[in-house]
């Protein structure tokens, strides 16, 4: 049978708070930290109730009450500090970092695992395991029986930094006097100028929605533009000499 650890004292609590508040990493704590905190809180609460029943106006009762408040406050501050550090650890782990877990209690390991799992799941909404990016765009590849295009969105997965056969453009580039498009600016090299070949249902872009009509000339993120080109709904515009 495992030996029960000594009860946590008020002095133990204040010492732990000082250590935890001054360090950016988790301090090494007793493995029964949470149950020890609960027992300490229960003890000071019982001490207060005892003094309260004797003489609620006594100095002794007032002193015990102040200690009770202090214990409750420091307990919560310690847990909040450790939670904040655990969140940072878990987030780094979700990004691939190696993390030592020897200073986590049983309760904290469960909390840590939940955050790691949630972070990975949330990151996967945008970035897939193989570096792919998911965009929500309308189904532009097929038509209904009556000739109307489907408007229900589908998720298309495309590799990040998809190479383009066309030219990447500056969002702020202007058309010249002869209608030719000026040279692209490297600051916005993730954009592509395309010409729309037919009306297309609204596409949700990273910054705003695209309501595209036949003959429109637009600048779009390369990944979205390539999706339209792939489905023969648009063509890339080349630089005019």
N, C-alpha and C positions, 0 to 999 in steps of 0.2 A: 504494500500500500504506500502510495506516494506521500511524502511528508508535507503537511500543510505549511505554507509560508506564513511568516509572522504578519499580523495585521498591519496595514498601512497607518502611519501616524500623521498628524497635522504637519510635523516637521518634514516628513518624507514627501508630503504633497507640495509644500512650498519649495523644497529643494528641486523636485522634478520640474516644477513650473519654471524656475529660474534657468535650468539647463535647457529645457525645451524651447523657451522663448529666445535664447541667445544663439541657438544653433540652427543652421539651415538644413541639417539632416536629422533624421530620427535619432533620438537618444536610445540607449540600450535599457529597456525597462523590464520589470518582472513580468513573466508570462501570464500572470493572473491579474494584470493591471486593472481590467474593467471590473472584475468581481471585487477586487480590493477597494476600488473607488466606491463601489456600491455599498460595501460593508462600512466604510468610513463615513459615508453620508448617512447611513442608517444609524450609526452610533451617535453622531453629533445631533441628529434629529431626536433620538431617544433622550440624550442628555438634556436637550432644550425642553422637551416635554416634561421631564422630571422636575426641573427647576421652575418651569412655568406653573406646575401644580402646587409647588411649595409657596412661592411668592413671585407673582408676575412682575412686581415693581422693584424687585431686589437688583442690586448691582451684579450679583452672581448670574441671575437670569439674563440680564442684558449682555453680559460678557459671553455667555454660552450661545446666545442668539447671534451675536456678531461673528463668532467662530463658525457657527452653522452656515451663515450666509457666505463667509469666506471660503469654506470648504466646497460649497455648491458652485460658487463662481470659478474658483481655480480648477475644479474638476472639469467644468465645461470648456474652459480656456485651453487646458492641456489636450483634451480630445480634439478641439477645433484646430489647434496647431498641428497635431499629428495627422489629422485628416487632410489638411492642406498639403503637407509634405507627401503624403501617400498619393494624392491626386497627381502631383508632379511626377513622382516615380512611375505611376501607372501609365501616364501619358507618354513618357519617354520609352517605356517598355513597348507600348503599342506601335511605336515608330521604329522598333528594332533594337533598342538599347538593352544591354545585359544589366540586370538589377539584382542586387543581393537582398534577400528577404529575411535574413536572420534576425533582424530587429523588429519584425512585425509580430504582434500577438495573433492568436488564432482568429479572433474577431476581425483584426485588421487585414489578415490574409484574404478573408472572404470579401471584404470591402475592396481591397486592391484588385482581386480577380474580376469583380463585377465591373470596375472602371476600365480595366484593360480590355475586357470583352466588349463593353459598350463603345469604347474609343475606336477599336478596330472596326466594329460594325458601322460606326458613323463615318469613319474615313472611307470605307468601302462604298459609300453612297456616291462618291465622286471618283476616287482613285481605286482601281481594282488591284488585285494581287500582282498582276503582270504589268502594271503601269498604264492601264487603259483608263479612258475617261468616258463616263456615261452622259449622253445628252438626251433630253426628252424632246423629240421632234415628231411632227405628224407623219403618218404613213403616206409617203408621196410616191410609192412605187406601184400602186394599184388603184383601180376605179371600181365603183359599184355597178350593178346591172343597169342602172339608169344613166350611167355615164358620169355621175357625180363622184368626186374624189372622196375617199374616206377621210374623216377628220379626227378619228380616235387616235390619240398619241401612242407611239410605240417607242421603246428604248433601243437606240442603236449604239453599239459599242465600237469605238474607233481608237486606234493607238494615239497616244499623246505625241505632239510634234509631228503629225502626219506630213510627210513630204508632199509638195505640190508641184505639178508640172507647169503651173502658171507663175504669176508674179505676186509677191506679197507687197502690201501697200500701206502707206501712212494714212491714218484716219483723217488727218488734217490736209491731205494733198488736194489740190484743186485741179479742175480741168483747164487746159490751156485755151487760148482764143480759137484754135482750130479744132477743139474738141478732144485733143490728145491728152492723156493722163500724165501728169508729171511724175518724175522719179519717186520711188517710195522712200520713206524715212525709216531708218533702222529702229527708231523708238517704238514703232507700231508694226513690226515685221510679222506679227501673228495675224494680220488681216489680209484678205484677198478680195480683189475686185472682180465681180462676176456679173454676167447678164442673164436675167431670168427668162426662160423660154416659154413658160406658161404660168397661169395663176396657181398659187400654192397656198394651202391653209396656213394660218399664222404659226410661226415658229418661235418658241421661247428661247431667247438668247441669253448670254451671261449678264448683259447689262440692260437690254430692252428687248421687246418682241419685234419680230420681223413680219410685216404684212406685205407679202410679195405678189406682184402682178407681172404679167407678161410684158417684156421689154424693159422692165426696171433694171437699172444699173446700181448695184449696191456694194458696199464694203462689209464683209462678214468675217468672223473668226474662221481660220483655215479649216478646222474640223467640220464646221457646219457647211461651209462652202463646198468642201469636197464631197459631203454627203449628197448635196444637190447635184453636183456634177456627175457623181457616180450613177445617179438615177436618171440622168439625161434631162434634168430639169433646169440646168443652167450651164453656161460655158464661161471659162475664165477669159478675161480680156488681157491681151498682150500689150506690151509697151509699143506705142506708135512712134516710129523713128522721127 
